[in-house]
């Protein structure tokens, strides 16, 4: 009997040792830690990739998910993250805990309707992530990142929660309300990091002086296929006018100010949709028609117009007088000096004296008022 007891104890110790060894957790990063690591980058811009939706009936949310047909140019098309902070159209969003986010949600719903509000479950979130192609699953709702805007005393919770891995950010709609009618609801969206796009070289603005030609352009009165660059300005000839815009070295702006700039954010999204990155060290320009010009290197500029890309190559280091008369350059400079706080945007010559349109800014990439005419002056 004594020997049997010893044998049972020995087997028990052996089994316990085996159990300890086989159940040791594998080394891995928790989901939230993985997301936070991605978000801690100095800056990332995420552009819309795809969306999924499902039906909702009076019985709840359907489990069948379908890819949504969403126009990438009209969707809530981008987010910017910078060292853990989220920004959208220049508005800062704070990270908050799941419990604080829930409390804020309840505060903005009439008390008698709160019982009609429901939150997605872990399995529902994972189903959306799988449909979006995410290589990640959550274990609990607190694995997600929750956001709010507004003041600290009256926060406005964002209805979507986030998770990220690699070059992808996933936004999951976390709530739904009871309904008596069958409807389609947005369940989630994925975004792609623009760091995967073409990144231009940083070029000194002084190196850009000269004539640039888009050889494949079909020339017209509105588009000559030619850019003239001189002393920090990009000149074009349209109809009876010369138009100019400032060439902006974005590295001269603080990253924080760019991330909160709505105009820059819109151009950055346009660039990403066309396969390019309007990064912090980019040299670029815009114009009165909303086009974006990015300096790729010392001999190449690309123009983006609604995802259509036109390439300009430098053909000369000088600007011929036949392309841009010196008298017009002198008028631009003269108007700048005579009207402090304003800049000459266009010179138009038809019958009679030249007319100059003035604007408060030529910085199309960062100033929403750029190119808006403040007055016109006749030059005799």
C-alpha positions, 0 to 999 in steps of 0.5 A: 500500500505504501509503495502504491501511494508513492507510485501515485504521487510520482505519476502525479508529479510527472503529469504536472510537469508535463502539463506545465511544459505543454501549456506554456503560452506561446510568445505573441503580441496582444492585439491592442499592443500590435495596433498601438505599435503601428499607430506610434509611427511619426505619421501615417496617412490611411486611405480607404480601401474597401467596405463591408455591409450586412442586412439588419432586420427587426430580429437583429443584424444578419451574419451574412456580410457583403462587400459594399460598392463604395466610391473611393473618392467619395467615401470617408476616404482617409485617416491620419495617425501621428504618434498614437493620435488620430486625425480626420479632416484636420480634427483631432480624436482622443483615444479613450477606454471602452468603458468611457466610450460606452458612457459617452454613447449613453449620454447622447441617447435619450434615456427611453431609447437606450434599451434599443442600442446594441453593441457588436459582439467579439464574434461579429467584429471578427467576422467583419475583420475576416471579410476585410481580409485582416490577418488579426482577430480580437479576443475581447472588445477592449482589444479595439481602439476607441475614439472621441472628439469634442470637449473633455466635459462633453465628449462626442464618441466615434461610432467606429473602433479600430485595429491595425496591423502592418500596412492596414487599418480597420474601422469597425462599426460597433453599434446598431439600433433596433429597427422595424424595417429591413435595412443595410448597415455599414459594418466596417472599412479597411484603409491602406497606409500610403507609405506603400505609395511612390515617395518623391525625392526632396528637391530644392526649389531653386533646382526647378527653374526651367521649362517642363513639357508633358509630351503626351498631352493633347494641347488646347487653350486650357492646357498647353502641356507646358509648365514654366518655373521661375524663382519659386513660382509655377507659371501656366498659360491658359486662354488669354491669361498667365497664371501662377502658383507658389511651389511649396516645400512642405518640409518647411511646415511642422508635421503637426500643422500639416496633419491638422490642415484640411486642405493638405489632407485633401491633396494628400488623399488625392495623391494616394488614390493616384499611387503617390505619397504627398509626404512631409518632405515633398515639394509640390504645388497646386492651381486654381483648377484643383490640380496637384503637381508633385516634384518626383525628382530634379527632372520629373513632375507629375500632375494629378487630376482626379486620379489621372496622372500626367508626366512633365519632364524638364527640357530646359533650365531656362524659360524662353521669353516666347513662353513667358515674357519678361514684361509679364514677370515684371508685372507680377512682381510689381503688383506684389510690391504695390499690394502688400498682403496680396499676390498677383494670381493671373494676368489677362491680356485681351483688347486693351491694357492688361488686367491683374487678379489679386489673391490673398495667397498662392499656397494652394496646398495649405491655404483654402483661400488660395487663388480666390480673387480679392480684387482686379487691377488694370495695368496701363 
